[in-house]
Amino acid sequence: MAEERRNFVVLGCLATAMTLTAGFLLWIEPARQGWTASPRVLQSAAQAPVVRVLIDYAPVDVRFDPEQYELVLFPDGQRDWRPNGPLVRALVVGSDAADLPEAQARTLLAVIGSLRELHGLPMDGVSLTPQLASSLDPQSVSVADLLMRKGLLARQ
C-alpha cells in the first residue's frame, strides 16, 4: 500500500508542477498583436455604414493636413481615427524604411477587416487615390501590393 501511496503523491506533485509552470508561462507571455487583439477603432461610428475606403499615401518628407482624412496610419502602427460618414479617406504616412513597416501594414489590414465586419464594407469598397496608384515610391508600391495580395484591391 505504501508504494501505491507514493506513486499517487508523485503523480499529484507532477500534475501540480506542470499546472503551475503552464500558468507562469502564460503570465509572462507578451500580449499578442493581431487581428483578434486589435482594438475596435470603429465603435464610435457603429451606426453609420461605410461604403468606400479611399487610401492615400504621404511620403516622409511631405507635410499633410490630418483634418482632410478620417483615418491616419502612422509608421509605428498607431492610428488617428475620426469617423465622418460613409466615405473613409485613409492616409498611410511614409517612413524612412524601404518597405511598408509591418505594424503599419497590420493596422491597415485590421482596420479594413473591422470596417467589413462592423460596417458592411463591400468587397469592392477599397480603392487607391490616383496619386497613390501612379506613385513609384517603394512604400506606396508596397501598400498597393499588400492590398492586391490580400484580395482587397483589384489589379489596375
VEXRO-390220 format. One line per field, with one value per atom (N, C-alpha, C, O): residue number from 1; atom name; x, y, z. Coordinates in Angstrom, 2 decimals, decimal comma. Each point is the difference from the previous one (the first is absolute). Example, Ala and Ser with C-alpha at 12.3 -4.5 7.8 and 13.67 -1.06 7.14 Angstrom:
% VEXRO-390220
k c(1; 1; 1; 1; 2; 2; 2; 2)
a c(N; CA; C; O; N; CA; C; O)
x c(13,19; -0,89; 0,90; 1,04; -1,39; 0,82; -0,77; 0,51)
y c(-5,69; 1,19; 1,20; -0,02; 1,07; 1,19; 1,09; 1,11)
z c(7,80; 0,00; 0,00; 0,66; -1,38; 0,06; 0,73; 0,17)
//
This chain:
% VEXRO-390220
k c(1; 1; 1; 1; 2; 2; 2; 2; 3; 3; 3; 3; 4; 4; 4; 4; 5; 5; 5; 5; 6; 6; 6; 6; 7; 7; 7; 7; 8; 8; 8; 8; 9; 9; 9; 9; 10; 10; 10; 10; 11; 11; 11; 11; 12; 12; 12; 12; 13; 13; 13; 13; 14; 14; 14; 14; 15; 15; 15; 15; 16; 16; 16; 16; 17; 17; 17; 17; 18; 18; 18; 18; 19; 19; 19; 19; 20; 20; 20; 20; 21; 21; 21; 21; 22; 22; 22; 22; 23; 23; 23; 23; 24; 24; 24; 24; 25; 25; 25; 25; 26; 26; 26; 26; 27; 27; 27; 27; 28; 28; 28; 28; 29; 29; 29; 29; 30; 30; 30; 30; 31; 31; 31; 31; 32; 32; 32; 32; 33; 33; 33; 33; 34; 34; 34; 34; 35; 35; 35; 35; 36; 36; 36; 36; 37; 37; 37; 37; 38; 38; 38; 38; 39; 39; 39; 39; 40; 40; 40; 40; 41; 41; 41; 41; 42; 42; 42; 42; 43; 43; 43; 43; 44; 44; 44; 44; 45; 45; 45; 45; 46; 46; 46; 46; 47; 47; 47; 47; 48; 48; 48; 48; 49; 49; 49; 49; 50; 50; 50; 50; 51; 51; 51; 51; 52; 52; 52; 52; 53; 53; 53; 53; 54; 54; 54; 54; 55; 55; 55; 55; 56; 56; 56; 56; 57; 57; 57; 57; 58; 58; 58; 58; 59; 59; 59; 59; 60; 60; 60; 60; 61; 61; 61; 61; 62; 62; 62; 62; 63; 63; 63; 63; 64; 64; 64; 64; 65; 65; 65; 65; 66; 66; 66; 66; 67; 67; 67; 67; 68; 68; 68; 68; 69; 69; 69; 69; 70; 70; 70; 70; 71; 71; 71; 71; 72; 72; 72; 72; 73; 73; 73; 73; 74; 74; 74; 74; 75; 75; 75; 75; 76; 76; 76; 76; 77; 77; 77; 77; 78; 78; 78; 78; 79; 79; 79; 79; 80; 80; 80; 80; 81; 81; 81; 81; 82; 82; 82; 82; 83; 83; 83; 83; 84; 84; 84; 84; 85; 85; 85; 85; 86; 86; 86; 86; 87; 87; 87; 87; 88; 88; 88; 88; 89; 89; 89; 89; 90; 90; 90; 90; 91; 91; 91; 91; 92; 92; 92; 92; 93; 93; 93; 93; 94; 94; 94; 94; 95; 95; 95; 95; 96; 96; 96; 96; 97; 97; 97; 97; 98; 98; 98; 98; 99; 99; 99; 99; 100; 100; 100; 100; 101; 101; 101; 101; 102; 102; 102; 102; 103; 103; 103; 103; 104; 104; 104; 104; 105; 105; 105; 105; 106; 106; 106; 106; 107; 107; 107; 107; 108; 108; 108; 108; 109; 109; 109; 109; 110; 110; 110; 110; 111; 111; 111; 111; 112; 112; 112; 112; 113; 113; 113; 113; 114; 114; 114; 114; 115; 115; 115; 115; 116; 116; 116; 116; 117; 117; 117; 117; 118; 118; 118; 118; 119; 119; 119; 119; 120; 120; 120; 120; 121; 121; 121; 121; 122; 122; 122; 122; 123; 123; 123; 123; 124; 124; 124; 124; 125; 125; 125; 125; 126; 126; 126; 126; 127; 127; 127; 127; 128; 128; 128; 128; 129; 129; 129; 129; 130; 130; 130; 130; 131; 131; 131; 131; 132; 132; 132; 132; 133; 133; 133; 133; 134; 134; 134; 134; 135; 135; 135; 135; 136; 136; 136; 136; 137; 137; 137; 137; 138; 138; 138; 138; 139; 139; 139; 139; 140; 140; 140; 140; 141; 141; 141; 141; 142; 142; 142; 142; 143; 143; 143; 143; 144; 144; 144; 144; 145; 145; 145; 145; 146; 146; 146; 146; 147; 147; 147; 147; 148; 148; 148; 148; 149; 149; 149; 149; 150; 150; 150; 150; 151; 151; 151; 151; 152; 152; 152; 152; 153; 153; 153; 153; 154; 154; 154; 154; 155; 155; 155; 155; 156; 156; 156; 156)
a c(N; CA; C; O; N; CA; C; O; N; CA; C; O; N; CA; C; O; N; CA; C; O; N; CA; C; O; N; CA; C; O; N; CA; C; O; N; CA; C; O; N; CA; C; O; N; CA; C; O; N; CA; C; O; N; CA; C; O; N; CA; C; O; N; CA; C; O; N; CA; C; O; N; CA; C; O; N; CA; C; O; N; CA; C; O; N; CA; C; O; N; CA; C; O; N; CA; C; O; N; CA; C; O; N; CA; C; O; N; CA; C; O; N; CA; C; O; N; CA; C; O; N; CA; C; O; N; CA; C; O; N; CA; C; O; N; CA; C; O; N; CA; C; O; N; CA; C; O; N; CA; C; O; N; CA; C; O; N; CA; C; O; N; CA; C; O; N; CA; C; O; N; CA; C; O; N; CA; C; O; N; CA; C; O; N; CA; C; O; N; CA; C; O; N; CA; C; O; N; CA; C; O; N; CA; C; O; N; CA; C; O; N; CA; C; O; N; CA; C; O; N; CA; C; O; N; CA; C; O; N; CA; C; O; N; CA; C; O; N; CA; C; O; N; CA; C; O; N; CA; C; O; N; CA; C; O; N; CA; C; O; N; CA; C; O; N; CA; C; O; N; CA; C; O; N; CA; C; O; N; CA; C; O; N; CA; C; O; N; CA; C; O; N; CA; C; O; N; CA; C; O; N; CA; C; O; N; CA; C; O; N; CA; C; O; N; CA; C; O; N; CA; C; O; N; CA; C; O; N; CA; C; O; N; CA; C; O; N; CA; C; O; N; CA; C; O; N; CA; C; O; N; CA; C; O; N; CA; C; O; N; CA; C; O; N; CA; C; O; N; CA; C; O; N; CA; C; O; N; CA; C; O; N; CA; C; O; N; CA; C; O; N; CA; C; O; N; CA; C; O; N; CA; C; O; N; CA; C; O; N; CA; C; O; N; CA; C; O; N; CA; C; O; N; CA; C; O; N; CA; C; O; N; CA; C; O; N; CA; C; O; N; CA; C; O; N; CA; C; O; N; CA; C; O; N; CA; C; O; N; CA; C; O; N; CA; C; O; N; CA; C; O; N; CA; C; O; N; CA; C; O; N; CA; C; O; N; CA; C; O; N; CA; C; O; N; CA; C; O; N; CA; C; O; N; CA; C; O; N; CA; C; O; N; CA; C; O; N; CA; C; O; N; CA; C; O; N; CA; C; O; N; CA; C; O; N; CA; C; O; N; CA; C; O; N; CA; C; O; N; CA; C; O; N; CA; C; O; N; CA; C; O; N; CA; C; O; N; CA; C; O; N; CA; C; O; N; CA; C; O; N; CA; C; O; N; CA; C; O; N; CA; C; O; N; CA; C; O; N; CA; C; O; N; CA; C; O; N; CA; C; O; N; CA; C; O; N; CA; C; O; N; CA; C; O; N; CA; C; O; N; CA; C; O; N; CA; C; O; N; CA; C; O; N; CA; C; O; N; CA; C; O; N; CA; C; O; N; CA; C; O; N; CA; C; O; N; CA; C; O; N; CA; C; O; N; CA; C; O; N; CA; C; O; N; CA; C; O; N; CA; C; O; N; CA; C; O; N; CA; C; O)
x c(0,81; -0,81; 0,86; -0,40; 1,57; 0,88; 0,49; 0,16; 0,07; 0,48; -1,07; 0,31; -1,56; -1,10; -0,17; -0,25; 0,39; -0,14; 1,12; -0,22; 1,45; 1,13; -0,23; 0,25; -0,73; -0,28; -1,08; 0,09; -1,10; -1,08; 0,55; -0,38; 1,24; 0,59; 0,90; -0,04; 0,85; 0,88; -0,82; 0,33; -1,38; -0,84; -0,71; -0,15; -0,28; -0,64; 0,96; -0,35; 1,58; 1,02; 0,35; 0,18; -0,08; 0,31; -1,10; 0,30; -1,54; -1,12; -0,04; -0,25; 0,49; 0,01; 1,14; -0,20; 1,38; 1,14; -0,25; 0,32; -0,89; -0,29; -1,05; 0,12; -1,13; -1,05; 0,57; -0,29; 1,09; 0,59; 0,97; 0,04; 0,74; 0,93; -0,75; 0,39; -1,45; -0,80; -0,61; -0,02; -0,49; -0,56; 1,05; -0,28; 1,48; 1,08; 0,40; 0,19; -0,07; 0,37; -1,05; 0,34; -1,61; -1,05; 0,04; -0,30; 0,66; 0,06; 1,13; -0,18; 1,35; 1,13; -0,04; 0,79; -1,67; -0,08; -0,51; -0,98; 1,65; -0,47; -1,34; -0,35; -0,40; -1,30; 0,21; 0,89; -1,70; 0,14; -0,67; -1,10; 1,77; -0,59; -0,52; 0,71; -1,88; -0,55; -1,46; -0,55; -0,06; -1,38; -0,93; -0,81; 0,89; -0,94; 0,28; -0,91; 2,16; 0,32; -0,10; 0,16; -0,43; -0,04; -1,22; -1,09; 1,28; -1,14; -1,00; 0,37; -1,59; -1,05; 0,01; -0,64; 1,37; 0,14; -1,28; -0,14; -0,77; -1,18; -1,25; -1,08; 1,20; -1,17; -0,70; -1,22; 1,96; -0,63; -0,91; -0,83; 0,97; -0,84; -0,82; -0,27; -0,12; -0,67; -1,32; -0,42; -0,23; -1,30; 0,12; -0,96; 2,08; 0,13; 0,64; 1,09; -1,74; 0,65; 1,12; -0,09; 1,11; 1,10; -0,07; -0,02; -0,02; -0,13; 1,29; 0,14; 0,81; 1,22; 1,16; -0,16; 1,32; 1,25; 0,94; 0,30; 0,15; 0,91; 1,34; 0,12; 0,90; 1,30; 0,98; 0,14; 0,52; 1,01; 1,31; 0,02; 1,07; 1,33; 0,71; -0,05; 0,71; 0,79; 1,45; 0,29; 0,62; 1,42; 0,50; -0,61; 1,72; 0,52; 0,33; -0,12; 0,51; 0,40; -1,14; 0,25; -1,45; -1,14; -0,89; -0,36; 0,02; -0,92; -1,43; -0,31; -0,55; -1,39; -0,91; 0,43; -1,67; -1,00; -0,84; -0,79; 0,95; -0,75; -1,51; -0,76; 0,33; -1,44; -0,69; -1,22; 1,98; -0,59; -0,31; -0,65; 1,09; -0,13; -0,76; 0,15; -0,95; -0,68; 0,92; -0,17; 1,15; 0,92; 1,42; 0,27; 0,64; 1,41; 0,76; -0,10; 0,87; 0,78; 1,47; 0,60; -0,02; 1,39; 0,91; -0,46; 1,76; 0,91; 0,12; 0,30; -0,52; 0,13; -1,26; -0,06; -0,95; -1,23; -1,09; -1,14; 1,46; -1,02; -0,92; 0,37; -1,58; -0,96; -0,76; -0,16; -0,28; -0,84; -1,31; -0,04; -1,03; -1,28; -1,06; -0,28; -0,30; -1,10; -1,10; 0,04; -1,01; -1,05; -0,83; -0,30; -0,08; -0,76; -0,76; 0,24; -1,15; -0,84; 0,41; 0,87; -1,50; 0,20; 1,31; 0,38; 0,32; 1,28; 1,11; 0,01; 0,92; 1,16; 1,21; 0,42; 0,15; 1,25; 1,13; 0,12; 0,70; 1,09; 1,33; 0,21; 0,66; 1,33; 1,04; 0,01; 0,85; 1,12; 1,21; 0,44; 0,11; 1,14; 1,28; 0,23; 0,62; 1,24; 1,05; -0,10; 1,11; 1,12; 1,29; -0,02; 1,15; 1,30; 0,30; 0,98; -1,79; 0,23; -0,25; -0,70; 1,29; -0,18; -1,40; -0,60; 0,07; -1,35; -0,93; 0,43; -1,69; -1,00; 0,29; 0,15; -0,06; 0,26; -1,08; -1,18; 1,59; -0,93; -1,15; -1,15; 1,45; -1,07; -1,03; -1,20; 1,66; -0,91; -0,85; -1,20; 1,81; -0,74; -1,05; -1,13; 1,50; -0,93; -1,19; -1,15; 1,44; -1,07; -0,92; -1,22; 1,77; -0,82; -0,94; -1,19; 1,71; -0,84; -1,04; -1,13; 1,51; -0,96; -1,14; -1,15; 1,47; -1,05; -0,95; -1,21; 1,75; -0,86; -0,86; -1,19; 1,78; -0,78; -1,10; -1,11; 1,40; -1,02; -1,10; -1,17; 1,54; -1,02; -0,92; -1,21; 1,76; -0,83; -0,90; -1,19; 1,76; -0,75; -1,08; -1,13; 1,47; -0,92; -0,89; -1,10; 1,56; -0,72; -0,42; -0,56; 0,81; -0,43; 0,69; -0,62; 1,90; 0,75; -0,04; 0,38; -0,83; -0,07; 1,39; 1,00; -0,98; 1,27; 0,74; 1,23; -1,95; 0,65; 0,07; 0,12; -0,19; -0,05; 1,34; 0,03; 1,08; 1,32; 0,63; 0,05; 0,45; 0,68; 1,13; 0,07; 0,80; 1,14; -0,27; -0,73; 1,33; -0,09; 0,83; 0,93; -1,23; 0,81; 1,48; 0,86; -0,57; 1,40; 0,72; 1,14; -1,82; 0,61; 0,11; 1,01; -2,02; 0,01; 1,11; 0,53; -0,16; 1,03; 1,37; 0,95; -0,84; 1,26; 1,02; -0,35; 1,61; 1,09; 0,78; 0,99; -1,42; 0,65; -0,10; -1,08; 2,18; -0,03; -1,07; -0,62; 0,39; -1,01; -1,41; -0,86; 0,61; -1,34; -0,26; -1,12; 2,14; -0,13; -0,25; -0,77; 1,42; -0,20; -1,43; -0,56; -0,04; -1,40; -0,91; -0,85; 1,04; -0,84; 0,19; -0,97; 2,22; 0,27; -0,64; -0,57; 0,65; -0,60; -1,50; -0,55; -0,12; -1,45; -0,38; -1,02; 1,83; -0,28; 0,22; -0,79; 1,87; 0,27; -1,11; -0,34; -0,23; -1,06; -1,37; -1,00; 0,93; -1,27; -0,93; -1,20; 1,75; -0,82; -0,06; -0,78; 1,59; 0,11; 0,17; 0,79; -1,54; 0,12; 1,24; 0,43; 0,15; 1,16; -0,43; -1,06; 1,93; -0,34; 0,87; -0,15)
y c(-1,19; 1,19; 1,26; 1,02; -1,08; 1,16; 0,39; 1,19; -2,19; 0,28; 0,71; 0,92; -1,33; 0,65; 1,44; 0,90; -0,69; 1,36; 0,89; 1,15; -1,70; 0,76; 0,38; 1,14; -2,07; 0,29; 1,08; 0,89; -0,97; 0,99; 1,39; 0,98; -0,89; 1,28; 0,54; 1,19; -2,05; 0,42; 0,54; 1,05; -1,75; 0,46; 1,31; 0,87; -0,73; 1,24; 1,18; 1,08; -1,30; 1,06; 0,35; 1,17; -2,17; 0,23; 0,82; 0,95; -1,31; 0,74; 1,44; 0,92; -0,73; 1,34; 0,84; 1,16; -1,75; 0,72; 0,40; 1,12; -2,02; 0,31; 1,11; 0,88; -0,92; 1,02; 1,36; 1,00; -0,96; 1,26; 0,54; 1,21; -2,08; 0,43; 0,57; 1,04; -1,70; 0,51; 1,35; 0,90; -0,75; 1,28; 1,10; 1,12; -1,44; 0,98; 0,41; 1,18; -2,15; 0,31; 0,86; 0,91; -1,17; 0,84; 1,40; 0,98; -0,87; 1,29; 0,87; 1,21; -1,81; 0,79; 0,20; 0,79; -1,48; 0,14; 1,40; 0,46; 0,23; 1,33; -0,08; -1,02; 2,10; 0,05; -0,07; 0,65; -1,44; -0,15; 1,16; 0,42; 0,08; 1,01; -0,72; -0,82; 1,10; -0,65; 0,31; 0,90; -1,64; 0,28; -0,09; 0,90; -1,94; -0,16; 0,96; 0,35; 0,09; 0,89; 1,47; 0,86; -0,56; 1,40; 0,69; -0,57; 1,78; 0,71; 0,37; 0,22; -0,16; 0,36; 1,51; 0,73; -0,28; 1,44; 0,60; 1,22; -2,05; 0,49; 0,05; 0,26; -0,50; -0,04; 1,34; 0,04; 1,04; 1,32; 0,28; 0,90; -1,64; 0,21; -1,24; -0,29; -0,44; -1,28; 0,13; -0,96; 2,10; 0,13; 0,32; -0,22; 0,72; 0,45; -1,08; -0,47; 0,07; -0,95; 0,69; 1,19; -1,93; 0,51; -0,68; -1,23; 2,01; -0,58; 0,08; -0,70; 1,54; 0,13; 0,45; 0,84; -1,42; 0,42; 0,44; -0,77; 2,00; 0,57; 0,19; 0,79; -1,50; -0,01; 0,90; -0,09; 0,96; 0,91; -0,24; -0,67; 1,20; -0,19; 1,34; 0,77; -0,49; 1,22; -0,41; -0,59; 0,90; -0,31; 0,69; 0,95; -1,44; 0,47; 1,49; 0,66; -0,11; 1,41; 0,94; 1,19; -1,68; 0,82; 0,28; -0,91; 2,18; 0,37; -0,24; 0,14; -0,50; -0,28; 0,59; 0,24; -0,02; 0,51; -1,17; -0,55; 0,15; -1,17; 0,23; -0,96; 2,20; 0,30; -0,43; -0,12; -0,11; -0,43; -1,49; -0,48; -0,24; -1,46; -0,47; 0,56; -1,59; -0,61; -0,96; -0,23; -0,31; -0,96; 0,31; 0,09; 0,07; 0,21; -1,15; -0,22; -0,53; -1,15; 0,38; 0,30; -0,31; 0,38; -1,22; -1,13; 1,33; -1,14; -0,94; -1,19; 1,68; -0,87; -0,82; -0,73; 0,84; -0,77; 0,77; -0,47; 1,64; 0,83; 0,59; 0,13; 0,22; 0,57; 1,15; 0,06; 0,84; 1,11; -0,16; 0,16; -0,47; -0,36; 1,03; 0,23; 0,39; 0,95; -0,35; 0,47; -1,27; -0,42; 1,19; 0,91; -0,97; 1,12; -0,44; 0,52; -1,46; -0,37; -1,28; -0,73; 0,47; -1,27; -0,10; -1,09; 2,21; -0,02; 0,18; 0,98; -1,92; 0,09; 0,30; -0,82; 2,00; 0,35; -0,34; 0,59; -1,55; -0,49; 0,47; -0,06; 0,52; 0,44; -0,90; -0,16; -0,42; -0,81; 0,92; 0,46; -0,18; 0,91; -0,77; -1,05; 1,55; -0,66; 0,06; 0,79; -1,63; -0,02; -0,12; -0,02; -0,05; -0,12; -1,42; -0,21; -0,75; -1,40; -0,21; 0,77; -1,83; -0,31; -0,51; 0,37; -1,20; -0,54; 0,57; 0,69; -1,00; 0,40; -0,72; -1,22; 1,95; -0,67; -1,03; 0,20; -1,29; -1,09; 0,44; -0,40; 1,22; 0,47; 0,83; -0,10; 0,90; 0,83; -0,86; 0,24; -1,24; -0,91; -0,78; -0,15; -0,33; -0,73; 0,87; -0,45; 1,71; 0,92; 0,29; 0,03; 0,18; 0,26; -1,17; 0,20; -1,41; -1,18; -0,19; -0,40; 0,68; -0,14; 1,00; -0,33; 1,56; 1,01; -0,37; 0,12; -0,58; -0,40; -1,19; -0,06; -0,89; -1,14; 0,42; -0,53; 1,46; 0,49; 0,75; -0,12; 0,88; 0,70; -0,99; 0,23; -1,31; -1,02; -0,69; -0,22; -0,12; -0,74; 0,86; -0,46; 1,68; 0,82; 0,91; 0,37; -0,01; 1,00; -0,50; 0,77; -2,00; -0,56; 0,60; 0,15; 0,18; 0,53; -1,02; -1,15; 1,54; -0,97; -0,46; 0,66; -1,80; -0,58; 0,94; 0,02; 0,76; 0,93; 1,41; 0,97; -0,84; 1,30; 0,64; 1,13; -1,80; 0,55; 0,45; -0,77; 2,00; 0,50; 0,93; 0,48; -0,23; 0,89; 1,33; 0,08; 0,98; 1,29; -0,08; -0,81; 1,62; -0,02; 0,28; -0,56; 1,41; 0,30; -1,24; -0,26; -0,50; -1,22; -1,07; -0,70; 0,57; -1,04; 0,22; -0,97; 2,23; 0,28; 0,29; 0,26; -0,31; 0,32; -1,12; -1,18; 1,57; -0,97; -0,13; -0,74; 1,44; -0,09; -1,45; -0,59; 0,00; -1,42; -0,33; -1,06; 1,96; -0,29; 0,08; -0,79; 1,72; 0,07; -1,22; -0,51; 0,05; -1,24; -1,17; -0,91; 0,93; -1,05; -0,01; -1,07; 2,26; 0,08; -0,65; -0,82; 1,19; -0,55; -1,51; -0,74; 0,27; -1,44; -0,77; -1,08; 1,62; -0,65; -0,16; -1,08; 2,13; -0,06; -0,95; -0,69; 0,64; -0,93; -1,45; -0,88; 0,63; -1,36; -0,52; -1,18; 2,06; -0,40; -0,03; -0,33; 0,68; -0,03; 1,14; -0,08; 1,15; 1,15; 1,05; 0,95; -1,12; 0,99; -0,71; -0,93; 1,36; -0,61; 0,54; 1,13; -1,93; 0,45; 1,16; -0,01; 1,03; 1,19; 0,12; 0,94)
z c(0,00; 0,00; 0,00; -0,56; 1,17; 0,07; -1,39; -0,30; -0,54; -1,35; -0,83; -0,76; 0,91; -0,72; 0,47; -0,80; 2,09; 0,54; -0,52; -0,37; 0,34; -0,51; -1,46; -0,38; -0,45; -1,41; -0,13; -0,85; 1,71; -0,02; 0,34; -0,65; 1,64; 0,40; -1,12; -0,29; -0,32; -1,09; -1,17; -0,55; 0,16; -1,11; 0,35; -0,86; 2,10; 0,43; -0,06; -0,46; 0,93; -0,05; -1,44; -0,32; -0,53; -1,41; -0,68; -0,72; 0,95; -0,59; 0,51; -0,77; 2,06; 0,58; -0,59; -0,34; 0,22; -0,56; -1,45; -0,40; -0,38; -1,40; -0,11; -0,85; 1,69; -0,03; 0,39; -0,66; 1,71; 0,42; -1,04; -0,23; -0,40; -1,04; -1,20; -0,53; 0,11; -1,13; 0,33; -0,84; 2,05; 0,42; 0,01; -0,42; 0,91; 0,01; -1,42; -0,27; -0,62; -1,39; -0,68; -0,76; 1,01; -0,57; 0,59; -0,69; 1,95; 0,65; -0,56; -0,15; -0,15; -0,50; -1,50; -0,53; -0,18; -1,45; -0,36; 0,57; -1,53; -0,38; -0,72; -0,60; 0,68; -0,67; -1,50; -0,54; -0,13; -1,44; -0,71; 0,37; -1,39; -0,86; -1,23; -0,58; 0,19; -1,17; -0,17; 0,64; -1,49; -0,36; 1,20; 0,20; 0,59; 1,10; 1,14; 0,75; -0,59; 1,11; -0,37; 0,87; -2,13; -0,40; 0,60; 0,02; 0,48; 0,58; -1,09; -1,15; 1,52; -0,96; -0,17; 0,77; -1,77; -0,23; -0,54; -0,06; -0,32; -0,69; 0,87; -0,52; 1,79; 0,86; 0,07; 0,19; -0,34; 0,09; -1,17; 0,07; -1,16; -1,17; -0,32; -1,16; 2,19; -0,19; -0,76; -0,64; 0,70; -0,64; -1,50; -0,73; 0,27; -1,38; -0,87; 0,33; -1,44; -0,91; -0,78; -0,31; -0,01; -0,80; -1,35; -0,08; -0,99; -1,33; -0,81; -1,01; 1,45; -0,79; 0,88; 0,89; -1,14; 0,64; -1,11; -0,91; 0,98; -0,98; 0,68; 0,94; -1,40; 0,66; -0,74; -1,22; 1,97; -0,54; 0,74; 1,03; -1,57; 0,58; 0,06; -0,95; 2,07; 0,15; 0,26; 1,04; -1,97; 0,24; 1,27; 0,49; 0,02; 1,28; -0,03; 1,04; -2,17; -0,07; -0,40; -0,18; 0,04; -0,41; 1,21; 0,74; -0,56; 1,08; -0,46; -1,18; 2,11; -0,34; 1,08; 1,13; -1,49; 0,93; 0,49; -0,76; 2,03; 0,48; 0,04; 0,07; -0,12; 0,02; -1,29; -0,02; -1,04; -1,28; -0,01; -0,93; 1,94; 0,00; 1,24; 1,09; -1,28; 1,14; 0,76; 1,19; -1,90; 0,59; -0,45; -1,20; 2,16; -0,29; 0,65; 1,21; -2,03; 0,49; 0,04; -1,03; 2,21; 0,18; -0,11; 0,18; -0,48; -0,21; 1,19; -0,18; 1,40; 1,17; 0,28; 0,99; -1,87; 0,17; 0,72; 0,08; 0,44; 0,65; -1,05; -1,17; 1,59; -0,94; 0,65; 1,21; -2,05; 0,43; -0,76; -1,22; 1,94; -0,63; 0,36; 1,18; -2,19; 0,18; -1,00; -1,14; 1,53; -0,94; -0,46; 0,77; -2,05; -0,55; -1,24; -1,08; 1,22; -1,12; -0,71; 0,48; -1,63; -0,70; -0,79; -0,43; 0,22; -0,70; 1,02; 0,75; -0,73; 0,90; -0,86; -0,82; 1,02; -0,68; 0,96; 1,08; -1,48; 0,85; -0,58; -1,21; 2,08; -0,40; 0,65; 1,22; -2,03; 0,48; 0,00; -1,06; 2,24; 0,13; -0,24; 0,61; -1,50; -0,36; 1,10; 0,94; -1,08; 0,94; -0,80; -1,23; 1,94; -0,67; -0,47; -0,70; 1,09; -0,37; -1,50; -0,64; 0,11; -1,42; -0,29; -1,01; 1,89; -0,17; 1,06; 0,93; -1,09; 0,98; 1,32; 0,00; 1,13; 1,28; 0,32; -0,31; 0,94; 0,30; 0,89; -0,21; 1,22; 0,90; -0,75; 0,27; -1,21; -0,79; -0,93; -0,16; -0,45; -0,88; 0,79; -0,46; 1,64; 0,85; 0,40; 0,00; 0,34; 0,40; -1,17; 0,17; -1,35; -1,19; -0,27; -0,25; 0,28; -0,24; 1,10; -0,28; 1,52; 1,11; -0,12; 0,28; -0,69; -0,15; -1,13; 0,15; -1,27; -1,12; 0,41; -0,33; 1,04; 0,49; 0,96; -0,08; 0,97; 0,93; -0,74; 0,36; -1,37; -0,79; -0,70; -0,08; -0,41; -0,64; 1,01; -0,25; 1,39; 1,02; 0,65; 0,17; 0,20; 0,77; -0,84; 0,43; -1,61; -0,79; -1,38; -0,78; 0,48; -1,27; -1,21; -1,06; 1,19; -1,14; -1,12; 0,21; -1,42; -1,09; -0,46; 0,26; -0,94; -0,47; -0,94; -0,01; -0,76; -0,94; 0,58; -0,75; 2,07; 0,63; 0,30; 0,49; -0,76; 0,27; -1,31; -0,96; 0,93; -1,20; 0,40; 1,13; -2,08; 0,20; -0,66; -0,99; 1,54; -0,68; -1,27; -0,07; -0,94; -1,23; 0,27; -0,68; 1,66; 0,32; 0,53; -0,36; 1,22; 0,54; -1,07; -0,07; -0,75; -1,04; -1,01; -0,55; 0,29; -1,00; 0,61; -0,74; 2,05; 0,67; -0,19; -0,07; 0,00; -0,11; 1,30; 0,07; 0,97; 1,30; 0,49; -0,06; 0,55; 0,41; 1,04; -0,07; 1,03; 1,01; -0,58; 0,39; -1,30; -0,59; -0,87; -0,04; -0,65; -0,78; 0,94; -0,32; 1,49; 1,00; 0,53; 0,24; -0,06; 0,44; -1,04; 0,34; -1,61; -1,07; -0,12; -0,16; 0,24; -0,10; 1,15; -0,20; 1,41; 1,16; -0,20; 0,23; -0,65; -0,18; -1,13; 0,08; -1,14; -1,11; 0,44; -0,35; 1,11; 0,48; 0,89; -0,03; 0,83; 0,93; -0,67; 0,65; -1,93; -0,72; 0,34; -0,24; 0,79; 0,38; -1,10; 0,08; -1,10; -1,05; -1,33; -0,11; -0,89; -1,33; -0,69; 0,25; -1,11; -0,79; -0,88; -0,61; 0,57; -0,79; -1,21; -0,78)
//
